[in-house]
Amino acid sequence: MKTPFSGLGGGLSGSSGMGNAVNRGLRGGMASKIIGPWDWIIAPGLLSICLTIILATAFQPFGFYLPEPVSPLILAFAWPLIRPSYFAPFVLAALGLFLDFFWGAPIGFWTLGLMLVYAVIVLVRTWIIGQEWLVVFGCFLMTELIFFTFATILMTLDAGAVPRLWGVFEQALATALLFPYILFLLEKYVHSDVRFS
């Protein structure tokens, strides 16, 4: 399928038995919140690949093609908000290369755009974290607008022709509809002890 771009426990010292039980309980609760790279990086990355492949099938309900969002863009926006990581950019680069091959784009086309989004969000994450979801959504829409504008300019320079702008809009709209997944990732992982950072 072608895309348009082809601290508790201070007052418990008097009762050591109870204090030890509470401390063990706290440690157990903290340990249950430790999240590894599989949970917040690898599994969402694999889910993104599966979604891309499924939505690229020739199935046409009611005569319409299925939307083809740039699902790794969701991860490029969410991962730096969860926790800046040394590992996530490598997975993001691999997802970009997958899109390059799968959609027939020039090598590095999607990778470059995704890595730029990740880098910018890392720089501005302190202004986004803790904001209301409407603010986060506005930041995502602005990021998406810049991302697709950048991609359109790159494709125009590479192909010598402007891609079908309605197709670009459709892909941007389909990507924006995945925004609730960003909220899900933030709600689940932003306050967890995310390891492998």
C-alpha positions as MATLAB code, in Angstrom:
seq = 'MKTPFSGLGGGLSGSSGMGNAVNRGLRGGMASKIIGPWDWIIAPGLLSICLTIILATAFQPFGFYLPEPVSPLILAFAWPLIRPSYFAPFVLAALGLFLDFFWGAPIGFWTLGLMLVYAVIVLVRTWIIGQEWLVVFGCFLMTELIFFTFATILMTLDAGAVPRLWGVFEQALATALLFPYILFLLEKYVHSDVRFS';
ca = [
       0.000    0.000    0.000;
       1.360    3.381   -1.005;
       1.280    6.402    1.227;
       1.284    9.970   -0.006;
       5.030    9.924    0.473;
       5.695    6.503   -0.876;
       8.792    8.554   51.275;
       6.698    7.053   54.207;
       7.540    5.389   57.596;
       8.957    8.194   59.839;
       6.826    7.463   62.949;
       7.049    3.676   62.988;
      10.343    3.249   64.834;
       8.619    2.444   68.142;
       7.090   -0.810   66.863;
       9.796   -2.541   64.914;
       7.672   -5.503   63.858;
       4.972   -3.338   62.386;
       7.526   -0.983   60.880;
       9.294   -3.860   59.147;
       6.004   -5.125   57.755;
       5.100   -1.700   56.400;
       8.558   -1.239   54.903;
       8.370   -4.638   53.222;
       4.974   -3.681   51.877;
       6.306   -0.405   50.512;
       9.282   -2.106   48.908;
       6.994   -4.693   47.383;
       4.730   -1.970   46.002;
       7.681   -0.092   44.569;
       9.090   -3.262   43.010;
       5.765   -3.995   41.333;
       5.983   -0.611   39.607;
       9.406   -1.196   38.086;
       8.939   -1.232   34.339;
      11.479   -2.756   31.972;
      12.230   -1.853   28.343;
       9.889   -4.546   27.062;
       6.865   -2.833   28.617;
       7.274    0.748   27.457;
       9.611    0.513   24.447;
       9.781   -2.861   22.721;
       6.142   -3.979   23.030;
       4.732   -0.638   21.789;
       7.265   -0.719   18.946;
       6.137   -4.189   17.877;
       2.516   -3.092   18.189;
       3.294   -0.167   15.880;
       4.750   -2.521   13.261;
       1.723   -4.820   13.479;
      -0.676   -1.889   13.133;
       1.173   -0.614   10.068;
       1.078   -4.014    8.378;
      -2.591   -4.664    9.204;
      -3.742   -1.248    7.975;
      -1.791   -1.693    4.731;
      -3.859   -4.729    3.694;
      -6.061   -4.568    0.625;
      -9.209   -4.905    2.760;
     -11.633   -2.143    1.776;
     -14.691   -1.873    4.030;
     -17.514   -0.058    2.176;
     -15.116    0.546   -0.709;
     -12.695    2.704    1.295;
      -9.047    2.017    1.962;
      -8.058    1.640    5.610;
      -6.249    4.690    7.078;
      -2.470    4.429    7.306;
      -1.246    6.502   10.267;
       2.431    7.049   10.991;
       2.106    5.154   14.268;
       5.818    5.479   15.265;
       5.190    9.235   15.516;
       3.030    8.467   18.580;
       6.022    6.747   20.200;
       8.457    9.478   19.147;
       6.241   11.927   21.048;
       5.418    9.740   24.081;
       8.762    8.094   24.862;
      10.710   11.261   25.740;
       7.794   12.398   27.921;
       7.887    9.106   29.831;
      11.656    9.150   30.321;
      14.523   10.193   28.027;
      16.318    6.976   27.154;
      19.433    5.789   25.359;
      17.599    2.737   24.058;
      14.411    4.317   22.692;
      16.109    6.257   19.833;
      17.601    3.034   18.473;
      14.183    1.372   18.446;
      12.716    4.512   16.880;
      15.389    4.469   14.166;
      14.560    0.822   13.464;
      10.865    1.718   13.177;
      11.745    4.518   10.782;
      13.790    2.155    8.608;
      10.883   -0.295    8.653;
       8.600    2.429    7.310;
      11.193    3.386    4.692;
      11.271   -0.164    3.323;
       7.595   -0.963    3.844;
       6.274    2.187    2.196;
       9.026    2.465   -0.388;
      10.401    5.792    0.807;
      14.044    6.852    0.432;
      16.260    5.268    3.090;
      16.333    7.488    6.155;
      13.245    9.521    5.153;
      10.966    8.479    8.019;
      13.885    7.841   10.371;
      15.098   11.431   10.111;
      11.676   12.900   10.844;
      11.030   10.598   13.810;
      14.455   11.252   15.336;
      13.972   15.021   15.016;
      10.619   14.770   16.803;
      12.194   12.707   19.590;
      15.066   15.176   20.006;
      12.780   18.226   20.156;
      10.393   16.620   22.667;
      13.351   15.674   24.890;
      14.320   19.364   24.965;
      10.823   20.651   25.811;
       9.510   17.756   27.947;
       9.682   19.746   31.216;
       7.116   22.199   29.810;
       4.746   19.437   28.682;
       4.881   16.966   31.595;
       2.140   17.633   34.166;
      -0.013   19.721   31.828;
      -3.690   19.057   31.154;
      -4.412   16.628   28.343;
      -5.689   19.452   26.136;
      -2.275   21.146   26.351;
      -0.541   17.858   25.545;
      -2.926   17.357   22.625;
      -2.182   20.853   21.343;
       1.558   20.174   21.546;
       1.059   16.922   19.689;
      -0.962   18.582   16.925;
       1.725   21.242   16.500;
       4.407   18.539   16.419;
       2.410   16.587   13.866;
       1.900   19.642   11.671;
       5.630   20.358   11.633;
       6.441   16.673   11.063;
       4.173   16.300    8.043;
       5.226   19.679    6.613;
       8.859   18.608    6.914;
       8.081   15.250    5.305;
       6.205   16.918    2.439;
       9.096   19.289    1.761;
      11.605   16.438    1.792;
       9.513   14.340   -0.572;
       8.999   17.293   -2.894;
      12.747   17.886   -3.050;
      13.441   14.190   -3.613;
      10.740   13.456   -6.191;
      10.602   16.850   -7.883;
       6.818   16.938   -7.442;
       4.467   17.817   -4.615;
       2.791   14.723   -3.105;
      -0.997   14.522   -3.063;
      -1.819   16.971   -0.261;
      -5.227   15.436    0.458;
      -3.462   12.117    1.056;
      -1.040   13.849    3.427;
      -3.981   15.350    5.304;
      -5.698   11.954    5.535;
      -2.547   10.368    6.939;
      -2.086   13.209    9.432;
      -5.713   12.878   10.543;
      -5.367    9.107   10.973;
      -2.229    9.677   13.059;
      -3.976   12.267   15.235;
      -6.733    9.738   16.004;
      -4.099    7.633   17.788;
      -3.502   10.391   20.380;
      -5.429    8.531   23.154;
      -2.626    5.939   23.065;
      -0.196    8.692   24.117;
      -2.393    9.434   27.127;
      -2.520    5.710   27.921;
       1.286    5.408   27.826;
       1.764    8.526   29.957;
      -0.823    7.442   32.512;
       0.697    3.981   32.791;
       4.434    4.711   32.736;
       5.286    8.343   33.488;
       5.306    7.835   37.288;
       6.694    4.307   37.205;
      10.288    3.299   37.911;
      11.287    2.951   34.270;
      14.525    1.022   34.025;
      16.943    0.701   31.117;
      17.048    4.450   30.676;
];
